[in-house]
Amino acid sequence: RCPKCQAMLASSCAYHVRGEPKTAIVLICRSLDLIDQLREPRVSLCALHNLADNLAACGRFMQAHRIQARSQALYQRFREPRVQGRCEWVEAKIARWLGRDREAEALLIAARNEFRSVGAEFESNLVSQELTALPALGW
């Protein structure tokens, strides 16, 4: 693994948590240039996932959508519930801000269920908070 890449990805996570997604995006983009996708597909997926999440946090939903679409083959390689839950969660954020509330709701419920299936209560609770922020859809 590339230590410089690992450091940039760790720093990008810290900036994301601090509410500075633009700085996180810069660091992730730099790290993507250093990742060997064939040798480190999971690291590549993590970087692309975080890039899409930070782009969405900046309101750059079409770019986030393109990154998410580009990542689908990698998501399919890693079928564990936490990975799939994260995929659905980011897709829900994108769908919500593109005005597709029903799709966002279904994706958030799926993500919450994935997290619950492995006892990831913290992530499950965060997704539940996003569910409550959706407008009432009158199902």
FIZABA-375053 format. One record per residue: residue number from 0; residue in three letters; chain; x, y, z of N, C-alpha, C in turn. Coordinates in nm, 3 decimals, decimal comma. Example, Ala and Ser with C-alpha at 12.3 -4.5 7.8 and 13.67 -1.06 7.14 Angstrom:
<pts>
+-----+-----+---+---------+---------+---------+---------+---------+---------+---------+---------+---------+
:   k :   r : c :    n.c1 :    n.c2 :    n.c3 :   ca.c1 :   ca.c2 :   ca.c3 :    c.c1 :    c.c2 :    c.c3 :
+-----+-----+---+---------+---------+---------+---------+---------+---------+---------+---------+---------+
:   0 : ALA : A :   1,319 :  -0,569 :   0,780 :   1,230 :  -0,450 :   0,780 :   1,320 :  -0,330 :   0,780 :
:   1 : SER : A :   1,285 :  -0,225 :   0,708 :   1,367 :  -0,106 :   0,714 :   1,290 :   0,003 :   0,787 :
+-----+-----+---+---------+---------+---------+---------+---------+---------+---------+---------+---------+
</pts>
This chain:
<pts>
+-----+-----+---+---------+---------+---------+---------+---------+---------+---------+---------+---------+
:   k :   r : c :    n.c1 :    n.c2 :    n.c3 :   ca.c1 :   ca.c2 :   ca.c3 :    c.c1 :    c.c2 :    c.c3 :
+-----+-----+---+---------+---------+---------+---------+---------+---------+---------+---------+---------+
:   0 : ARG : A :   0,084 :  -0,120 :   0,000 :   0,000 :   0,000 :   0,000 :   0,087 :   0,125 :   0,000 :
:   1 : CYS : A :   0,036 :   0,224 :  -0,062 :   0,108 :   0,351 :  -0,073 :   0,083 :   0,434 :   0,054 :
:   2 : PRO : A :   0,188 :   0,457 :   0,134 :   0,168 :   0,534 :   0,258 :   0,115 :   0,674 :   0,233 :
:   3 : LYS : A :   0,161 :   0,738 :   0,126 :   0,115 :   0,874 :   0,096 :  -0,035 :   0,872 :   0,065 :
:   4 : CYS : A :  -0,077 :   0,772 :  -0,011 :  -0,218 :   0,758 :  -0,046 :  -0,302 :   0,734 :   0,079 :
:   5 : GLN : A :  -0,256 :   0,644 :   0,166 :  -0,328 :   0,614 :   0,289 :  -0,343 :   0,740 :   0,375 :
:   6 : ALA : A :  -0,236 :   0,818 :   0,383 :  -0,240 :   0,940 :   0,463 :  -0,340 :   1,040 :   0,405 :
:   7 : MET : A :  -0,342 :   1,053 :   0,273 :  -0,437 :   1,146 :   0,210 :  -0,581 :   1,101 :   0,232 :
:   8 : LEU : A :  -0,605 :   0,970 :   0,221 :  -0,742 :   0,920 :   0,243 :  -0,785 :   0,938 :   0,388 :
:   9 : ALA : A :  -0,694 :   0,913 :   0,481 :  -0,727 :   0,934 :   0,622 :  -0,756 :   1,082 :   0,649 :
:  10 : SER : A :  -0,675 :   1,170 :   0,591 :  -0,697 :   1,314 :   0,608 :  -0,830 :   1,357 :   0,546 :
:  11 : SER : A :  -0,863 :   1,298 :   0,431 :  -0,990 :   1,334 :   0,366 :  -1,108 :   1,297 :   0,453 :
:  12 : CYS : A :  -1,098 :   1,183 :   0,524 :  -1,206 :   1,143 :   0,615 :  -1,220 :   1,244 :   0,729 :
:  13 : ALA : A :  -1,108 :   1,290 :   0,779 :  -1,112 :   1,389 :   0,888 :  -1,178 :   1,518 :   0,839 :
:  14 : TYR : A :  -1,144 :   1,561 :   0,718 :  -1,206 :   1,683 :   0,665 :  -1,356 :   1,661 :   0,642 :
:  15 : HIS : A :  -1,395 :   1,543 :   0,598 :  -1,537 :   1,514 :   0,579 :  -1,612 :   1,527 :   0,712 :
:  16 : VAL : A :  -1,558 :   1,466 :   0,815 :  -1,622 :   1,470 :   0,947 :  -1,629 :   1,613 :   1,000 :
:  17 : ARG : A :  -1,528 :   1,693 :   0,969 :  -1,526 :   1,833 :   1,014 :  -1,617 :   1,923 :   0,931 :
:  18 : GLY : A :  -1,682 :   1,865 :   0,830 :  -1,773 :   1,945 :   0,748 :  -1,702 :   2,026 :   0,641 :
:  19 : GLU : A :  -1,588 :   1,976 :   0,595 :  -1,511 :   2,044 :   0,490 :  -1,496 :   1,952 :   0,369 :
:  20 : PRO : A :  -1,609 :   1,923 :   0,301 :  -1,603 :   1,827 :   0,190 :  -1,519 :   1,873 :   0,071 :
:  21 : LYS : A :  -1,508 :   2,002 :   0,049 :  -1,427 :   2,048 :  -0,065 :  -1,281 :   2,010 :  -0,047 :
:  22 : THR : A :  -1,228 :   2,025 :   0,073 :  -1,090 :   1,985 :   0,099 :  -1,076 :   1,833 :   0,088 :
:  23 : ALA : A :  -1,177 :   1,761 :   0,137 :  -1,175 :   1,615 :   0,126 :  -1,170 :   1,572 :  -0,020 :
:  24 : ILE : A :  -1,245 :   1,639 :  -0,105 :  -1,249 :   1,605 :  -0,247 :  -1,110 :   1,619 :  -0,309 :
:  25 : VAL : A :  -1,042 :   1,728 :  -0,279 :  -0,908 :   1,750 :  -0,334 :  -0,815 :   1,636 :  -0,294 :
:  26 : LEU : A :  -0,817 :   1,600 :  -0,166 :  -0,730 :   1,493 :  -0,118 :  -0,765 :   1,358 :  -0,180 :
:  27 : ILE : A :  -0,892 :   1,329 :  -0,194 :  -0,934 :   1,203 :  -0,254 :  -0,890 :   1,196 :  -0,400 :
:  28 : CYS : A :  -0,908 :   1,304 :  -0,472 :  -0,867 :   1,306 :  -0,614 :  -0,716 :   1,283 :  -0,627 :
:  29 : ARG : A :  -0,639 :   1,343 :  -0,541 :  -0,494 :   1,320 :  -0,543 :  -0,462 :   1,174 :  -0,512 :
:  30 : SER : A :  -0,532 :   1,117 :  -0,416 :  -0,504 :   0,978 :  -0,378 :  -0,543 :   0,881 :  -0,489 :
:  31 : LEU : A :  -0,650 :   0,911 :  -0,563 :  -0,693 :   0,823 :  -0,671 :  -0,585 :   0,807 :  -0,777 :
:  32 : ASP : A :  -0,505 :   0,910 :  -0,797 :  -0,395 :   0,902 :  -0,893 :  -0,287 :   0,804 :  -0,848 :
:  33 : LEU : A :  -0,283 :   0,773 :  -0,719 :  -0,179 :   0,686 :  -0,663 :  -0,225 :   0,542 :  -0,639 :
:  34 : ILE : A :  -0,353 :   0,519 :  -0,646 :  -0,407 :   0,385 :  -0,618 :  -0,400 :   0,298 :  -0,742 :
:  35 : ASP : A :  -0,347 :   0,179 :  -0,726 :  -0,348 :   0,079 :  -0,832 :  -0,478 :   0,000 :  -0,816 :
:  36 : GLN : A :  -0,575 :   0,032 :  -0,901 :  -0,709 :  -0,025 :  -0,886 :  -0,708 :  -0,177 :  -0,900 :
:  37 : LEU : A :  -0,620 :  -0,231 :  -0,980 :  -0,615 :  -0,376 :  -0,997 :  -0,558 :  -0,446 :  -0,874 :
:  38 : ARG : A :  -0,462 :  -0,385 :  -0,811 :  -0,399 :  -0,447 :  -0,693 :  -0,471 :  -0,411 :  -0,563 :
:  39 : GLU : A :  -0,540 :  -0,298 :  -0,560 :  -0,607 :  -0,252 :  -0,439 :  -0,751 :  -0,208 :  -0,468 :
:  40 : PRO : A :  -0,834 :  -0,303 :  -0,514 :  -0,970 :  -0,264 :  -0,551 :  -1,053 :  -0,211 :  -0,434 :
:  41 : ARG : A :  -1,030 :  -0,265 :  -0,314 :  -1,108 :  -0,217 :  -0,199 :  -1,070 :  -0,074 :  -0,164 :
:  42 : VAL : A :  -0,943 :  -0,042 :  -0,170 :  -0,898 :   0,095 :  -0,142 :  -0,955 :   0,189 :  -0,248 :
:  43 : SER : A :  -0,954 :   0,142 :  -0,372 :  -1,011 :   0,222 :  -0,481 :  -1,160 :   0,246 :  -0,458 :
:  44 : LEU : A :  -1,232 :   0,142 :  -0,418 :  -1,375 :   0,157 :  -0,391 :  -1,399 :   0,256 :  -0,278 :
:  45 : CYS : A :  -1,321 :   0,244 :  -0,172 :  -1,337 :   0,337 :  -0,059 :  -1,315 :   0,482 :  -0,104 :
:  46 : ALA : A :  -1,213 :   0,503 :  -0,184 :  -1,184 :   0,639 :  -0,232 :  -1,297 :   0,690 :  -0,321 :
:  47 : LEU : A :  -1,343 :   0,608 :  -0,414 :  -1,452 :   0,651 :  -0,503 :  -1,581 :   0,674 :  -0,425 :
:  48 : HIS : A :  -1,609 :   0,587 :  -0,330 :  -1,728 :   0,604 :  -0,246 :  -1,721 :   0,738 :  -0,171 :
:  49 : ASN : A :  -1,608 :   0,763 :  -0,108 :  -1,592 :   0,887 :  -0,032 :  -1,597 :   1,009 :  -0,123 :
:  50 : LEU : A :  -1,545 :   0,995 :  -0,244 :  -1,552 :   1,106 :  -0,340 :  -1,699 :   1,137 :  -0,373 :
:  51 : ALA : A :  -1,776 :   1,033 :  -0,404 :  -1,919 :   1,055 :  -0,435 :  -1,992 :   1,117 :  -0,316 :
:  52 : ASP : A :  -1,963 :   1,069 :  -0,197 :  -2,029 :   1,121 :  -0,076 :  -1,994 :   1,268 :  -0,054 :
:  53 : ASN : A :  -1,868 :   1,303 :  -0,072 :  -1,828 :   1,443 :  -0,054 :  -1,879 :   1,533 :  -0,165 :
:  54 : LEU : A :  -1,885 :   1,482 :  -0,288 :  -1,943 :   1,561 :  -0,396 :  -2,090 :   1,590 :  -0,366 :
:  55 : ALA : A :  -2,162 :   1,489 :  -0,317 :  -2,302 :   1,509 :  -0,280 :  -2,313 :   1,613 :  -0,168 :
:  56 : ALA : A :  -2,222 :   1,606 :  -0,071 :  -2,225 :   1,703 :   0,040 :  -2,202 :   1,845 :  -0,008 :
:  57 : CYS : A :  -2,137 :   1,860 :  -0,122 :  -2,113 :   1,993 :  -0,179 :  -2,224 :   2,035 :  -0,276 :
:  58 : GLY : A :  -2,324 :   1,950 :  -0,293 :  -2,431 :   1,983 :  -0,386 :  -2,398 :   1,951 :  -0,531 :
:  59 : ARG : A :  -2,292 :   1,876 :  -0,554 :  -2,250 :   1,840 :  -0,690 :  -2,304 :   1,700 :  -0,721 :
:  60 : PHE : A :  -2,437 :   1,691 :  -0,730 :  -2,504 :   1,563 :  -0,737 :  -2,485 :   1,489 :  -0,868 :
:  61 : MET : A :  -2,478 :   1,559 :  -0,978 :  -2,457 :   1,491 :  -1,106 :  -2,317 :   1,430 :  -1,111 :
:  62 : GLN : A :  -2,218 :   1,501 :  -1,059 :  -2,084 :   1,443 :  -1,053 :  -2,082 :   1,324 :  -0,959 :
:  63 : ALA : A :  -2,148 :   1,335 :  -0,846 :  -2,156 :   1,224 :  -0,751 :  -2,222 :   1,104 :  -0,817 :
:  64 : HIS : A :  -2,327 :   1,129 :  -0,893 :  -2,398 :   1,023 :  -0,963 :  -2,306 :   0,952 :  -1,063 :
:  65 : ARG : A :  -2,227 :   1,028 :  -1,137 :  -2,134 :   0,969 :  -1,234 :  -2,028 :   0,883 :  -1,164 :
:  66 : ILE : A :  -1,976 :   0,933 :  -1,053 :  -1,876 :   0,855 :  -0,977 :  -1,940 :   0,728 :  -0,923 :
:  67 : GLN : A :  -2,061 :   0,739 :  -0,873 :  -2,130 :   0,622 :  -0,818 :  -2,154 :   0,519 :  -0,928 :
:  68 : ALA : A :  -2,193 :   0,564 :  -1,046 :  -2,214 :   0,471 :  -1,158 :  -2,083 :   0,404 :  -1,197 :
:  69 : ARG : A :  -1,976 :   0,480 :  -1,197 :  -1,843 :   0,427 :  -1,231 :  -1,798 :   0,322 :  -1,128 :
:  70 : SER : A :  -1,848 :   0,329 :  -1,009 :  -1,806 :   0,241 :  -0,900 :  -1,885 :   0,111 :  -0,891 :
:  71 : GLN : A :  -1,990 :   0,096 :  -0,968 :  -2,079 :  -0,019 :  -0,951 :  -2,009 :  -0,154 :  -0,964 :
:  72 : ALA : A :  -1,918 :  -0,167 :  -1,057 :  -1,847 :  -0,295 :  -1,072 :  -1,767 :  -0,328 :  -0,946 :
:  73 : LEU : A :  -1,708 :  -0,226 :  -0,884 :  -1,635 :  -0,248 :  -0,760 :  -1,729 :  -0,285 :  -0,646 :
:  74 : TYR : A :  -1,842 :  -0,217 :  -0,636 :  -1,939 :  -0,251 :  -0,532 :  -1,984 :  -0,398 :  -0,547 :
:  75 : GLN : A :  -1,996 :  -0,444 :  -0,670 :  -2,040 :  -0,582 :  -0,692 :  -1,934 :  -0,683 :  -0,648 :
:  76 : ARG : A :  -1,809 :  -0,644 :  -0,644 :  -1,703 :  -0,734 :  -0,600 :  -1,704 :  -0,755 :  -0,449 :
:  77 : PHE : A :  -1,757 :  -0,658 :  -0,377 :  -1,756 :  -0,662 :  -0,232 :  -1,900 :  -0,660 :  -0,181 :
:  78 : ARG : A :  -1,957 :  -0,777 :  -0,165 :  -2,101 :  -0,791 :  -0,137 :  -2,135 :  -0,786 :   0,011 :
:  79 : GLU : A :  -2,037 :  -0,756 :   0,099 :  -2,071 :  -0,753 :   0,241 :  -2,175 :  -0,644 :   0,271 :
:  80 : PRO : A :  -2,256 :  -0,669 :   0,374 :  -2,365 :  -0,576 :   0,407 :  -2,318 :  -0,432 :   0,431 :
:  81 : ARG : A :  -2,207 :  -0,412 :   0,499 :  -2,163 :  -0,273 :   0,525 :  -2,129 :  -0,201 :   0,395 :
:  82 : VAL : A :  -2,065 :  -0,271 :   0,304 :  -2,030 :  -0,209 :   0,175 :  -2,157 :  -0,177 :   0,097 :
:  83 : GLN : A :  -2,249 :  -0,273 :   0,092 :  -2,373 :  -0,250 :   0,019 :  -2,457 :  -0,141 :   0,084 :
:  84 : GLY : A :  -2,458 :  -0,138 :   0,216 :  -2,531 :  -0,032 :   0,287 :  -2,475 :   0,105 :   0,254 :
:  85 : ARG : A :  -2,344 :   0,115 :   0,249 :  -2,283 :   0,245 :   0,214 :  -2,316 :   0,285 :   0,071 :
:  86 : CYS : A :  -2,315 :   0,187 :  -0,018 :  -2,351 :   0,214 :  -0,158 :  -2,493 :   0,269 :  -0,165 :
:  87 : GLU : A :  -2,586 :   0,200 :  -0,101 :  -2,727 :   0,243 :  -0,104 :  -2,745 :   0,379 :  -0,037 :
:  88 : TRP : A :  -2,668 :   0,404 :   0,067 :  -2,679 :   0,531 :   0,140 :  -2,639 :   0,648 :   0,051 :
:  89 : VAL : A :  -2,526 :   0,635 :  -0,017 :  -2,483 :   0,744 :  -0,106 :  -2,581 :   0,759 :  -0,222 :
:  90 : GLU : A :  -2,626 :   0,647 :  -0,276 :  -2,724 :   0,655 :  -0,385 :  -2,852 :   0,724 :  -0,339 :
:  91 : ALA : A :  -2,891 :   0,700 :  -0,215 :  -3,010 :   0,766 :  -0,160 :  -2,990 :   0,916 :  -0,149 :
:  92 : LYS : A :  -2,872 :   0,958 :  -0,104 :  -2,844 :   1,101 :  -0,094 :  -2,854 :   1,167 :  -0,231 :
:  93 : ILE : A :  -2,798 :   1,100 :  -0,330 :  -2,801 :   1,154 :  -0,466 :  -2,945 :   1,159 :  -0,516 :
:  94 : ALA : A :  -3,018 :   1,050 :  -0,499 :  -3,158 :   1,044 :  -0,545 :  -3,242 :   1,152 :  -0,478 :
:  95 : ARG : A :  -3,221 :   1,170 :  -0,349 :  -3,300 :   1,271 :  -0,276 :  -3,280 :   1,409 :  -0,336 :
:  96 : TRP : A :  -3,157 :   1,445 :  -0,359 :  -3,130 :   1,579 :  -0,407 :  -3,157 :   1,596 :  -0,556 :
:  97 : LEU : A :  -3,180 :   1,485 :  -0,625 :  -3,225 :   1,493 :  -0,764 :  -3,377 :   1,489 :  -0,772 :
:  98 : GLY : A :  -3,444 :   1,494 :  -0,654 :  -3,589 :   1,500 :  -0,650 :  -3,658 :   1,365 :  -0,660 :
:  99 : ARG : A :  -3,584 :   1,257 :  -0,642 :  -3,642 :   1,123 :  -0,651 :  -3,660 :   1,069 :  -0,508 :
: 100 : ASP : A :  -3,760 :   1,125 :  -0,438 :  -3,779 :   1,096 :  -0,296 :  -3,819 :   0,951 :  -0,269 :
: 101 : ARG : A :  -3,903 :   0,893 :  -0,353 :  -3,942 :   0,753 :  -0,332 :  -3,822 :   0,660 :  -0,345 :
: 102 : GLU : A :  -3,741 :   0,684 :  -0,446 :  -3,619 :   0,605 :  -0,464 :  -3,525 :   0,624 :  -0,345 :
: 103 : ALA : A :  -3,512 :   0,747 :  -0,299 :  -3,425 :   0,776 :  -0,184 :  -3,474 :   0,701 :  -0,061 :
: 104 : GLU : A :  -3,605 :   0,703 :  -0,039 :  -3,660 :   0,634 :   0,077 :  -3,632 :   0,483 :   0,070 :
: 105 : ALA : A :  -3,655 :   0,423 :  -0,046 :  -3,632 :   0,279 :  -0,061 :  -3,485 :   0,245 :  -0,039 :
: 106 : LEU : A :  -3,396 :   0,329 :  -0,091 :  -3,253 :   0,305 :  -0,073 :  -3,210 :   0,322 :   0,072 :
: 107 : LEU : A :  -3,266 :   0,421 :   0,140 :  -3,233 :   0,440 :   0,281 :  -3,282 :   0,323 :   0,367 :
: 108 : ILE : A :  -3,399 :   0,275 :   0,338 :  -3,451 :   0,159 :   0,412 :  -3,361 :   0,037 :   0,387 :
: 109 : ALA : A :  -3,321 :   0,017 :   0,263 :  -3,232 :  -0,095 :   0,230 :  -3,098 :  -0,079 :   0,302 :
: 110 : ALA : A :  -3,044 :   0,042 :   0,302 :  -2,916 :   0,067 :   0,371 :  -2,929 :   0,040 :   0,520 :
: 111 : ARG : A :  -3,035 :   0,090 :   0,579 :  -3,057 :   0,068 :   0,722 :  -3,065 :  -0,081 :   0,753 :
: 112 : ASN : A :  -3,134 :  -0,156 :   0,668 :  -3,147 :  -0,300 :   0,690 :  -3,011 :  -0,371 :   0,676 :
: 113 : GLU : A :  -2,930 :  -0,328 :   0,581 :  -2,796 :  -0,386 :   0,566 :  -2,714 :  -0,362 :   0,693 :
: 114 : PHE : A :  -2,716 :  -0,238 :   0,742 :  -2,640 :  -0,206 :   0,863 :  -2,692 :  -0,284 :   0,984 :
: 115 : ARG : A :  -2,823 :  -0,293 :   0,997 :  -2,881 :  -0,366 :   1,110 :  -2,844 :  -0,514 :   1,105 :
: 116 : SER : A :  -2,832 :  -0,569 :   0,984 :  -2,803 :  -0,712 :   0,970 :  -2,667 :  -0,750 :   1,026 :
: 117 : VAL : A :  -2,578 :  -0,653 :   1,040 :  -2,445 :  -0,682 :   1,095 :  -2,423 :  -0,608 :   1,227 :
: 118 : GLY : A :  -2,531 :  -0,555 :   1,285 :  -2,520 :  -0,489 :   1,415 :  -2,451 :  -0,354 :   1,410 :
: 119 : ALA : A :  -2,451 :  -0,290 :   1,295 :  -2,388 :  -0,159 :   1,280 :  -2,491 :  -0,052 :   1,318 :
: 120 : GLU : A :  -2,516 :  -0,040 :   1,447 :  -2,621 :   0,048 :   1,496 :  -2,591 :   0,196 :   1,471 :
: 121 : PHE : A :  -2,465 :   0,235 :   1,480 :  -2,431 :   0,376 :   1,457 :  -2,472 :   0,418 :   1,317 :
: 122 : GLU : A :  -2,429 :   0,340 :   1,216 :  -2,465 :   0,371 :   1,078 :  -2,616 :   0,362 :   1,058 :
: 123 : SER : A :  -2,676 :   0,260 :   1,117 :  -2,821 :   0,242 :   1,107 :  -2,895 :   0,364 :   1,161 :
: 124 : ASN : A :  -2,850 :   0,416 :   1,273 :  -2,914 :   0,535 :   1,332 :  -2,895 :   0,658 :   1,245 :
: 125 : LEU : A :  -2,778 :   0,674 :   1,185 :  -2,755 :   0,788 :   1,096 :  -2,848 :   0,781 :   0,975 :
: 126 : VAL : A :  -2,863 :   0,662 :   0,919 :  -2,954 :   0,645 :   0,806 :  -3,098 :   0,673 :   0,849 :
: 127 : SER : A :  -3,135 :   0,628 :   0,967 :  -3,271 :   0,654 :   1,018 :  -3,297 :   0,804 :   1,030 :
: 128 : GLN : A :  -3,197 :   0,879 :   1,072 :  -3,211 :   1,025 :   1,081 :  -3,239 :   1,084 :   0,943 :
: 129 : GLU : A :  -3,171 :   1,033 :   0,841 :  -3,197 :   1,082 :   0,706 :  -3,336 :   1,045 :   0,659 :
: 130 : LEU : A :  -3,382 :   0,929 :   0,699 :  -3,519 :   0,888 :   0,664 :  -3,621 :   0,985 :   0,721 :
: 131 : THR : A :  -3,601 :   1,029 :   0,846 :  -3,696 :   1,121 :   0,906 :  -3,693 :   1,259 :   0,841 :
: 132 : ALA : A :  -3,583 :   1,290 :   0,772 :  -3,573 :   1,420 :   0,706 :  -3,643 :   1,422 :   0,569 :
: 133 : LEU : A :  -3,680 :   1,304 :   0,520 :  -3,751 :   1,300 :   0,392 :  -3,893 :   1,354 :   0,409 :
: 134 : PRO : A :  -3,946 :   1,418 :   0,307 :  -4,086 :   1,461 :   0,316 :  -4,178 :   1,340 :   0,322 :
: 135 : ALA : A :  -4,291 :   1,355 :   0,388 :  -4,390 :   1,246 :   0,395 :  -4,438 :   1,215 :   0,255 :
: 136 : LEU : A :  -4,426 :   1,089 :   0,217 :  -4,459 :   1,052 :   0,080 :  -4,601 :   0,996 :   0,064 :
: 137 : GLY : A :  -4,667 :   0,976 :   0,175 :  -4,806 :   0,929 :   0,167 :  -4,822 :   0,792 :   0,108 :
: 138 : TRP : A :  -4,741 :   0,700 :   0,152 :  -4,751 :   0,563 :   0,100 :  -4,875 :   0,501 :   0,150 :
+-----+-----+---+---------+---------+---------+---------+---------+---------+---------+---------+---------+
</pts>
